[in-house]
Amino acid sequence: MRYLDIQTLLSEEPLLTEVTVKGWVRSFRSNRFVALNDGSTIKNIQCVIDFEQFPTQEIERINIGSAVQLTGTLVESQGQGQKVEIQVSSFQVLGDADPEEVKLTILSPKRHSLEKLREQAHLRVRTNTFGAVMRLRSKLAFGVHKYFQENGFYYMHAPIITGSDAEGAGEMFRVTTFDLNNAPLTEDGGIDYKQDFFDKETNLTVSGQLEAETYAMGLGKVYTFGPTFRAENSNTSRHLAEFWMIEPEVAFCDLDGNMDLAEDFIKSVIQYALDNCDDDLEFLENRLIQEDKTKPQNERSEMTLRERLHFVVDNTFKRVTYTEAIDILKNSKPNKKKKFKFPIDEWGADLQSEHERFLVEKHFKCPVILFDYPANIKAFYMRLNEDEKTVRAMDVLFPGIGEIVGGSQREERYDVLLDKMKAMDIPQEELQWYLDLRKFGTAVHSGFGLGFERLVQFVTGMGNIRDVIPYPRTPGNAKF
């Protein structure tokens, strides 16, 4: 007797062998046909029970949502859609599901809204949609590690607790052991962090970049892939308070090399999903097609899900300076006809998603990398260009989503970096360790950041970023 997952069983030949399968009941028709799923694939396996051979009280325990173990013979299927099924010789209900509860949840006549499912941790991942999304998330995570490991990068675990603000935005979660109702105070009435666990003010990390830079300058090529936290009160479909970041950092690499790396990396990971997740992508693509039918014609997608993935994989990314992009946007029809929510009037504007999508979807019709942004809208660590107005920054823009990657050549000159920190009121003492990297064998180096959930959202076609992470953390919500 063999115990195999359903994905494996569905690829087996019907050799009349005895198998055992475990899973959750998706449907039970005519007291005979069990559709069973164990999460290994979006597909169910049909198990045929001769109900006359089993006690009625046991048959009645087979409800949608119940966990069962079935043993029987793997035979050629008499129905359509799969080549094998199981003729059941014995079964055991491992975990009951209350029929009345099932009617209120799984059997509700209305399809569950994605918002409602976020409140049902016990049910969410058993649905076809979230099962497909989470299997794809897992494959994409493996694809990330596969790419970097095969290209000579070392995986670095950046700290979760940090005393520095890599982005300089101040949107951080505090870490403390103090009783918030009775925290020790300094003479001037401020909180005395000298008495706290770390002897200073600390936070949850917003980025592992600064720490990764130090490791790149010793190991050559490193990447981080871990959780980051932003206390940004953005209640939108594109923001999370807790998310996963992918951040490679490479020594002796300039901006051109950084753009090459970003393009090759993204194409490789998406191709990995196309090669290994066909069933789930097909389901999610059909889901989006059905969803589009309910929308007005002008709001429907021009490409199917897999066409959009191939749009990225099969096209060379167009590289355009920020200055060129501003000229294109200023002279575009949407801007002249005031169709943009945020009109482009002059150089220096911080581009919005609508501008980025116009460049990708309407103007260039391919993924775009914008580079050489105004210094005053980018972070302090980005290398200043000779014009002293722009920095060696780059953003990768995708259809349907806008910016998906942000990166730069890092400022390797001690004096220039120090001047930029002073201009932005970033305390030197807090980042002296980062500055010191520029005093001991400094060299050109670059890197970028990719929010993993943005990538998963793009590959799955999900409209809300909260639906591509197991337990979304957003303003006012830390349930489960």
Backbone torsions as a table, in degrees:
resi	resn	phi	psi	omega
1	MET	NA	133.6	-179.2
2	ARG	-115.5	141.3	173.2
3	TYR	-108.8	112.7	-177.0
4	LEU	-127.8	154.7	174.4
5	ASP	-76.0	163.3	-172.6
6	ILE	-67.3	-36.1	177.6
7	GLN	-57.2	-42.1	178.8
8	THR	-69.4	-44.4	-178.4
9	LEU	-59.4	-38.7	-177.5
10	LEU	-68.7	-17.2	177.6
11	SER	-97.6	-2.2	-179.4
12	GLU	-77.6	159.0	172.1
13	GLU	-86.4	145.3	-179.8
14	PRO	-74.4	78.7	-173.1
15	LEU	-95.1	18.7	178.7
16	LEU	57.4	34.7	177.2
17	THR	-93.2	155.2	178.9
18	GLU	-87.8	131.7	-178.8
19	VAL	-132.5	158.9	172.8
20	THR	-122.7	135.5	-180.0
21	VAL	-132.6	145.6	178.1
22	LYS	-126.6	143.2	180.0
23	GLY	178.1	-164.4	-179.1
24	TRP	-114.8	139.1	-176.5
25	VAL	-72.3	125.3	175.7
26	ARG	-94.6	-34.0	174.8
27	SER	-158.6	156.4	178.3
28	PHE	-141.2	105.2	-173.7
29	ARG	-106.2	138.4	171.8
30	SER	55.6	28.7	-177.4
31	ASN	53.0	26.8	-174.4
32	ARG	-138.3	-43.6	-170.5
33	PHE	-105.5	112.4	177.9
34	VAL	-100.3	124.1	169.9
35	ALA	-95.5	116.3	-172.2
36	LEU	-114.0	140.8	178.0
37	ASN	-136.1	138.0	179.4
38	ASP	-119.5	10.0	177.8
39	GLY	87.5	-11.1	-178.5
40	SER	-74.5	-18.2	-179.9
41	THR	-155.2	159.6	176.7
42	ILE	-72.3	-17.8	-177.4
43	LYS	-83.3	148.0	173.8
44	ASN	-97.3	158.5	169.6
45	ILE	-109.9	136.5	178.7
46	GLN	-83.9	131.1	178.0
47	CYS	-121.1	124.6	-174.0
48	VAL	-103.0	120.8	-177.4
49	ILE	-109.8	132.1	170.5
50	ASP	-87.0	94.8	-170.8
51	PHE	-62.6	-21.5	-179.1
52	GLU	-70.6	-15.1	-177.7
53	GLN	-92.4	-1.5	-175.2
54	PHE	-128.3	152.8	178.5
55	PRO	-60.4	140.5	-177.9
56	THR	-58.8	-39.6	-177.7
57	GLN	-64.7	-27.9	177.0
58	GLU	-77.0	-41.0	177.2
59	ILE	-60.0	-38.8	-177.7
60	GLU	-68.3	-15.9	178.0
61	ARG	-81.2	-10.3	179.9
62	ILE	-83.6	96.2	179.4
63	ASN	-118.8	160.1	174.6
64	ILE	-57.9	129.5	-179.7
65	GLY	96.7	-16.2	179.7
66	SER	-74.0	149.2	177.6
67	ALA	-94.2	131.3	-176.5
68	VAL	-135.9	156.9	169.8
69	GLN	-117.3	127.2	-177.9
70	LEU	-123.3	134.3	175.8
71	THR	-120.8	137.4	179.7
72	GLY	-178.5	-168.0	-175.9
73	THR	-99.0	131.0	177.5
74	LEU	-80.6	113.1	-174.9
75	VAL	-126.4	169.9	176.2
76	GLU	-67.5	134.0	-176.8
77	SER	-74.2	140.3	177.1
78	GLN	-88.1	-14.8	-179.1
79	GLY	-96.5	-176.6	179.8
80	GLN	-97.3	157.7	172.8
81	GLY	100.6	-21.5	176.0
82	GLN	-152.5	151.9	-173.1
83	LYS	-88.5	-16.8	-178.5
84	VAL	-129.4	157.7	171.4
85	GLU	-147.6	172.2	-178.5
86	ILE	-113.8	124.2	171.4
87	GLN	-87.2	109.3	-168.1
88	VAL	-77.9	129.9	174.9
89	SER	-104.8	-25.2	175.8
90	SER	-156.1	154.1	177.1
91	PHE	-149.7	160.8	178.4
92	GLN	-142.1	130.1	174.6
93	VAL	-83.1	115.7	-176.5
94	LEU	-86.5	-30.2	-179.3
95	GLY	-154.0	122.3	-177.3
96	ASP	-75.9	154.6	170.1
97	ALA	-125.2	123.2	-176.6
98	ASP	-63.0	123.4	-177.2
99	PRO	-57.5	-38.9	-179.0
100	GLU	-68.4	-41.1	177.1
101	GLU	-64.0	-39.1	179.6
102	VAL	-61.5	-41.2	179.9
103	LYS	-62.0	-35.8	-177.8
104	LEU	-76.6	-23.1	-176.5
105	THR	-111.7	-78.1	-172.4
106	ILE	-67.9	-36.9	-174.8
107	LEU	-94.5	11.7	178.4
108	SER	-55.6	136.5	-178.2
109	PRO	-62.4	-26.0	176.6
110	LYS	-91.8	138.7	174.4
111	ARG	-63.0	139.4	-179.1
112	HIS	-63.1	132.3	172.9
113	SER	-71.8	150.7	179.6
114	LEU	-62.3	-33.5	178.2
115	GLU	-64.0	-44.0	179.9
116	LYS	-63.4	-39.4	-178.3
117	LEU	-66.7	-26.9	176.9
118	ARG	-63.2	-20.6	-179.6
119	GLU	-91.0	-2.1	-175.6
120	GLN	-121.7	80.0	-176.1
121	ALA	-60.2	-31.0	-176.9
122	HIS	-74.2	-19.2	-171.9
123	LEU	-112.6	-31.0	-166.2
124	ARG	-52.5	-52.4	-172.4
125	VAL	-77.6	-7.8	176.2
126	ARG	-84.7	-9.8	177.3
127	THR	-76.8	155.4	-179.0
128	ASN	-58.2	-43.5	-175.4
129	THR	-62.7	-51.3	-175.9
130	PHE	-75.6	-29.4	173.5
131	GLY	-60.7	-44.7	179.5
132	ALA	-64.4	-44.7	-179.0
133	VAL	-62.1	-44.2	-175.7
134	MET	-74.5	-30.8	172.9
135	ARG	-66.2	-41.0	177.5
136	LEU	-64.8	-41.0	177.6
137	ARG	-57.1	-44.1	179.6
138	SER	-62.9	-45.3	179.8
139	LYS	-64.2	-41.0	179.3
140	LEU	-64.1	-39.3	178.0
141	ALA	-62.3	-42.2	177.6
142	PHE	-64.6	-39.8	178.6
143	GLY	-60.7	-35.5	177.5
144	VAL	-62.3	-52.4	-179.4
145	HIS	-63.7	-40.0	-179.1
146	LYS	-58.5	-45.7	-177.6
147	TYR	-61.9	-50.9	-175.2
148	PHE	-68.4	-40.0	-179.7
149	GLN	-65.6	-34.9	-179.8
150	GLU	-79.2	-9.5	-178.4
151	ASN	-115.6	23.2	170.4
152	GLY	80.4	18.5	178.1
153	PHE	-91.6	149.5	174.4
154	TYR	-105.5	134.1	-178.5
155	TYR	-79.6	120.4	-177.9
156	MET	-113.8	131.6	178.3
157	HIS	-92.1	100.8	178.8
158	ALA	-73.4	150.8	-177.8
159	PRO	-67.6	146.1	175.4
160	ILE	-83.7	-37.7	177.8
161	ILE	-98.4	129.6	-174.6
162	THR	-144.3	157.1	176.6
163	GLY	-102.4	4.7	-177.4
164	SER	-121.6	154.8	177.5
165	ASP	-109.0	99.6	-173.8
166	ALA	-62.7	-30.3	-176.3
167	GLU	-95.2	-13.5	179.5
168	GLY	69.6	16.6	-175.5
169	ALA	-96.5	-17.2	177.1
170	GLY	76.8	8.7	-177.5
171	GLU	-93.2	71.0	-172.5
172	MET	-124.0	153.8	173.9
173	PHE	-90.5	130.1	-179.6
174	ARG	-75.4	146.9	174.0
175	VAL	-117.8	122.7	-178.7
176	THR	-154.6	156.3	172.6
177	THR	-105.2	2.5	-178.2
178	PHE	-66.7	147.8	164.9
179	ASP	-72.9	113.7	-173.6
180	LEU	-63.6	-19.5	177.6
181	ASN	-89.1	-6.9	-176.9
182	ASN	-150.0	49.7	-178.7
183	ALA	-76.1	140.6	178.3
184	PRO	-66.3	144.7	-175.5
185	LEU	-117.4	154.0	173.5
186	THR	-82.7	175.7	-178.8
187	GLU	-63.0	-29.8	-180.0
188	ASP	-90.5	8.2	173.0
189	GLY	94.0	-1.1	177.3
190	GLY	-83.1	167.3	178.8
191	ILE	-72.0	132.3	-177.0
192	ASP	-89.3	85.4	-177.5
193	TYR	-68.7	-12.1	176.0
194	LYS	-61.2	-22.1	179.3
195	GLN	-95.7	1.1	-178.6
196	ASP	-82.4	172.6	-174.1
197	PHE	-54.6	-44.9	-176.2
198	PHE	-96.3	6.2	177.1
199	ASP	67.0	14.5	179.0
200	LYS	-165.7	171.9	177.5
201	GLU	-75.0	128.5	-179.2
202	THR	-131.7	162.4	-174.0
203	ASN	-142.9	166.4	167.1
204	LEU	-76.8	141.9	-172.3
205	THR	-66.2	142.7	171.9
206	VAL	-99.3	-12.3	-179.4
207	SER	-171.9	145.3	175.4
208	GLY	-95.2	10.2	-171.4
209	GLN	-61.4	-49.9	-174.2
210	LEU	-61.0	-43.0	177.9
211	GLU	-66.6	-38.1	179.6
212	ALA	-65.2	-34.0	177.6
213	GLU	-58.3	-43.0	-179.1
214	THR	-62.9	-35.6	-179.4
215	TYR	-76.3	-34.8	176.2
216	ALA	-62.0	-34.3	-178.9
217	MET	-79.9	8.4	173.2
218	GLY	-128.0	-33.9	-178.5
219	LEU	-105.6	-8.9	176.4
220	GLY	93.0	-63.2	-178.5
221	LYS	-135.5	118.3	179.0
222	VAL	-133.4	165.0	172.2
223	TYR	-146.7	147.6	171.8
224	THR	-110.2	152.2	176.4
225	PHE	-152.5	93.8	-175.2
226	GLY	-160.5	178.3	-176.5
227	PRO	-73.3	142.1	173.7
228	THR	-133.1	162.7	-169.1
229	PHE	-137.2	133.0	177.7
230	ARG	-131.3	120.7	178.1
231	ALA	-87.0	53.2	-179.2
232	GLU	-98.2	121.9	-174.3
233	ASN	-80.7	63.5	-178.8
234	SER	-110.7	103.9	-178.8
235	ASN	-93.6	68.7	-175.4
236	THR	-125.0	175.1	179.7
237	SER	-80.7	1.5	-176.1
238	ARG	-120.0	1.2	-174.5
239	HIS	-124.8	143.5	173.6
240	LEU	-132.8	152.5	176.1
241	ALA	-82.6	-26.2	176.5
242	GLU	-128.5	124.6	179.7
243	PHE	-151.6	171.7	-177.5
244	TRP	-105.3	136.4	-177.9
245	MET	-118.3	141.0	173.7
246	ILE	-109.2	121.1	-175.1
247	GLU	-137.6	95.7	172.4
248	PRO	-82.0	146.7	173.6
249	GLU	-134.7	133.9	-172.3
250	VAL	-132.3	125.9	176.1
251	ALA	-75.2	150.9	177.5
252	PHE	59.9	32.3	-177.7
253	CYS	-123.3	125.5	178.8
254	ASP	-94.4	-173.3	-175.0
255	LEU	-63.7	-38.5	179.0
256	ASP	-61.4	-43.3	177.2
257	GLY	-64.8	-34.4	178.6
258	ASN	-65.9	-41.7	177.8
259	MET	-66.4	-39.4	176.7
260	ASP	-59.7	-45.2	-179.2
261	LEU	-62.5	-46.8	-177.9
262	ALA	-60.5	-44.6	-179.1
263	GLU	-64.7	-46.8	-178.3
264	ASP	-64.9	-41.2	-180.0
265	PHE	-62.4	-50.0	-177.1
266	ILE	-63.0	-44.4	179.6
267	LYS	-61.3	-41.1	-178.2
268	SER	-64.1	-45.2	-177.0
269	VAL	-67.8	-42.2	179.4
270	ILE	-67.1	-38.7	177.3
271	GLN	-63.0	-36.1	177.7
272	TYR	-60.9	-41.2	177.7
273	ALA	-65.5	-42.7	178.5
274	LEU	-60.9	-36.9	-176.8
275	ASP	-77.5	-25.4	-169.3
276	ASN	-121.3	-0.5	-174.3
277	CYS	-132.6	38.1	-171.2
278	ASP	-61.9	-43.2	-177.6
279	ASP	-62.3	-45.3	-178.9
280	ASP	-68.9	-39.2	178.2
281	LEU	-65.3	-38.6	177.7
282	GLU	-62.3	-44.0	179.0
283	PHE	-62.2	-48.2	-177.6
284	LEU	-66.6	-34.3	176.5
285	GLU	-64.2	-45.8	179.0
286	ASN	-65.0	-35.6	176.9
287	ARG	-60.5	-44.0	179.8
288	LEU	-68.0	-35.9	177.8
289	ILE	-62.7	-43.7	178.5
290	GLN	-66.7	-38.0	178.9
291	GLU	-65.2	-38.8	-179.3
292	ASP	-63.2	-31.9	-178.2
293	LYS	-64.2	-20.2	-179.9
294	THR	-89.7	-3.2	-176.1
295	LYS	-101.2	157.1	171.7
296	PRO	-60.6	152.6	-175.4
297	GLN	-53.2	-41.1	-175.6
298	ASN	-73.3	-9.6	179.1
299	GLU	-103.3	-0.4	-178.0
300	ARG	-80.0	151.5	-179.3
301	SER	-69.9	140.1	177.6
302	GLU	-79.7	-21.0	-179.7
303	MET	-125.7	147.9	170.9
304	THR	-72.1	171.2	-177.1
305	LEU	-58.1	-51.1	-177.0
306	ARG	-71.2	-28.4	173.5
307	GLU	-63.7	-37.5	179.7
308	ARG	-68.3	-36.5	177.2
309	LEU	-67.4	-41.1	177.5
310	HIS	-68.8	-28.8	175.9
311	PHE	-57.1	-36.4	178.2
312	VAL	-80.0	-48.2	-173.7
313	VAL	-67.8	-37.1	-171.2
314	ASP	-92.9	-8.1	-178.1
315	ASN	-106.0	145.6	169.6
316	THR	-77.6	132.4	-178.5
317	PHE	-70.1	130.2	179.2
318	LYS	-79.8	129.7	-179.0
319	ARG	-104.4	122.8	-172.0
320	VAL	-136.9	136.2	175.9
321	THR	-72.1	155.3	175.8
322	TYR	-56.0	-41.5	-178.0
323	THR	-62.1	-43.0	176.5
324	GLU	-62.5	-41.7	-178.7
325	ALA	-63.1	-40.1	179.1
326	ILE	-62.6	-42.7	178.4
327	ASP	-61.4	-42.9	179.0
328	ILE	-62.2	-45.7	-177.4
329	LEU	-68.5	-40.7	179.3
330	LYS	-59.9	-37.0	-176.0
331	ASN	-95.2	6.0	-177.9
332	SER	-77.3	155.2	178.8
333	LYS	-59.7	-46.4	-179.8
334	PRO	-58.2	-35.3	-179.2
335	ASN	-73.6	-43.7	-179.2
336	LYS	-66.4	-32.9	-179.7
337	LYS	-93.0	10.1	177.0
338	LYS	58.5	38.9	178.0
339	LYS	-86.2	-22.9	177.2
340	PHE	-71.9	138.8	174.9
341	LYS	-66.1	-34.7	178.1
342	PHE	-117.6	94.2	-177.5
343	PRO	-61.5	145.9	176.1
344	ILE	-96.0	112.3	-177.6
345	ASP	-106.8	-34.6	-173.7
346	GLU	-153.8	163.8	176.4
347	TRP	-62.4	138.2	-179.9
348	GLY	111.1	-9.9	179.8
349	ALA	-66.7	143.4	175.8
350	ASP	-84.9	114.7	-173.3
351	LEU	-66.0	141.0	177.5
352	GLN	-101.6	170.2	-178.4
353	SER	-56.5	-38.0	-178.8
354	GLU	-63.3	-35.5	178.4
355	HIS	-71.0	-43.4	-178.9
356	GLU	-63.4	-42.5	-179.8
357	ARG	-67.6	-35.1	176.9
358	PHE	-60.6	-44.3	-179.2
359	LEU	-62.5	-41.2	-177.3
360	VAL	-76.3	-50.5	-168.3
361	GLU	-87.2	-31.5	-174.1
362	LYS	-107.0	-44.0	-172.3
363	HIS	-86.0	-59.9	-175.5
364	PHE	-90.8	-25.2	-179.2
365	LYS	56.0	42.8	174.0
366	CYS	-165.6	163.4	175.4
367	PRO	-59.0	147.7	-174.0
368	VAL	-126.2	141.0	169.4
369	ILE	-114.0	114.5	174.4
370	LEU	-91.6	141.2	-179.7
371	PHE	-144.3	169.8	-177.4
372	ASP	59.4	65.7	-179.6
373	TYR	-83.6	159.9	172.9
374	PRO	-58.0	136.8	-176.7
375	ALA	-62.7	-33.6	-172.8
376	ASN	-76.8	-3.6	175.8
377	ILE	-113.4	9.8	-179.0
378	LYS	-124.4	167.9	-172.7
379	ALA	-70.8	161.4	-173.1
380	PHE	-65.8	-24.9	-172.0
381	TYR	-86.9	1.3	-176.5
382	MET	-85.4	139.1	-172.1
383	ARG	-67.2	129.2	179.9
384	LEU	-75.6	131.7	177.0
385	ASN	-77.0	169.5	-177.8
386	GLU	-63.3	-27.3	179.6
387	ASP	-73.0	-9.6	-179.7
388	GLU	58.3	15.2	175.7
389	LYS	-112.7	-27.2	-175.7
390	THR	-121.6	161.1	177.9
391	VAL	-122.8	160.2	-178.0
392	ARG	-79.7	60.9	180.0
393	ALA	-102.4	156.2	175.6
394	MET	-146.3	144.4	173.6
395	ASP	-126.3	137.4	174.5
396	VAL	-97.9	127.1	-176.0
397	LEU	-111.3	135.4	-177.5
398	PHE	-118.6	157.5	174.5
399	PRO	-67.1	144.5	174.7
400	GLY	76.7	-11.5	-172.5
401	ILE	-136.0	-25.1	-176.2
402	GLY	80.1	-136.1	-175.7
403	GLU	-65.5	130.8	176.0
404	ILE	-122.3	-22.8	178.7
405	VAL	-133.0	138.1	172.1
406	GLY	-129.1	132.1	-178.6
407	GLY	-156.0	-177.3	179.8
408	SER	-168.6	163.7	160.7
409	GLN	-78.3	132.6	-174.7
410	ARG	-84.0	149.9	178.7
411	GLU	-72.9	110.5	-175.6
412	GLU	-95.5	-4.6	-177.5
413	ARG	-93.6	120.8	-174.6
414	TYR	-55.4	-53.6	-174.4
415	ASP	-63.1	-40.8	-179.1
416	VAL	-66.6	-43.7	179.3
417	LEU	-63.0	-42.7	179.6
418	LEU	-62.1	-42.8	178.5
419	ASP	-62.0	-40.7	179.9
420	LYS	-65.5	-40.4	178.9
421	MET	-63.9	-41.2	178.7
422	LYS	-63.9	-41.5	-179.0
423	ALA	-64.1	-28.2	-178.5
424	MET	-100.6	10.3	178.6
425	ASP	58.1	39.6	176.3
426	ILE	-95.2	119.5	-174.9
427	PRO	-59.8	126.4	-178.3
428	GLN	-63.3	-39.9	-176.0
429	GLU	-63.6	-30.8	180.0
430	GLU	-69.3	-29.2	-175.7
431	LEU	-121.3	25.9	179.3
432	GLN	-61.6	-36.3	178.2
433	TRP	-60.7	-34.0	179.3
434	TYR	-74.9	-40.1	176.1
435	LEU	-63.2	-39.2	-177.3
436	ASP	-61.2	-24.0	176.9
437	LEU	-58.5	-26.8	-179.1
438	ARG	-84.9	-0.9	-178.3
439	LYS	-106.2	-11.6	-175.9
440	PHE	-124.5	83.6	178.3
441	GLY	72.7	47.0	-179.5
442	THR	-63.7	153.3	-179.9
443	ALA	-160.3	159.6	173.8
444	VAL	-56.9	134.1	174.7
445	HIS	-154.7	156.5	-173.0
446	SER	-145.8	165.4	176.3
447	GLY	-173.0	175.5	178.4
448	PHE	-148.9	167.4	176.7
449	GLY	-123.7	138.1	177.3
450	LEU	-130.7	115.8	174.8
451	GLY	-69.2	116.1	-172.7
452	PHE	-58.5	-39.1	-178.9
453	GLU	-64.3	-32.3	176.5
454	ARG	-63.4	-40.0	178.2
455	LEU	-65.8	-45.7	179.2
456	VAL	-62.0	-40.1	179.2
457	GLN	-61.7	-42.4	179.8
458	PHE	-65.2	-45.5	-175.1
459	VAL	-70.6	-33.5	-178.2
460	THR	-89.9	-18.5	-178.1
461	GLY	77.9	10.9	-179.5
462	MET	-69.8	141.2	-174.6
463	GLY	-81.1	-20.5	-176.1
464	ASN	-126.2	129.6	-177.4
465	ILE	-62.9	-20.6	179.3
466	ARG	-68.6	-15.9	-176.7
467	ASP	-97.7	11.5	178.4
468	VAL	-122.2	9.8	176.5
469	ILE	-126.8	141.7	-173.7
470	PRO	-55.5	-47.9	-178.3
471	TYR	-132.4	93.1	-175.9
472	PRO	-65.2	136.4	175.4
473	ARG	-112.8	115.1	-176.0
474	THR	-138.0	168.1	179.7
475	PRO	-51.4	125.3	178.3
476	GLY	79.2	7.3	-175.7
477	ASN	-141.2	107.3	171.2
478	ALA	-133.7	41.5	-177.4
479	LYS	-70.4	150.0	179.7
480	PHE	70.8	NA	NA
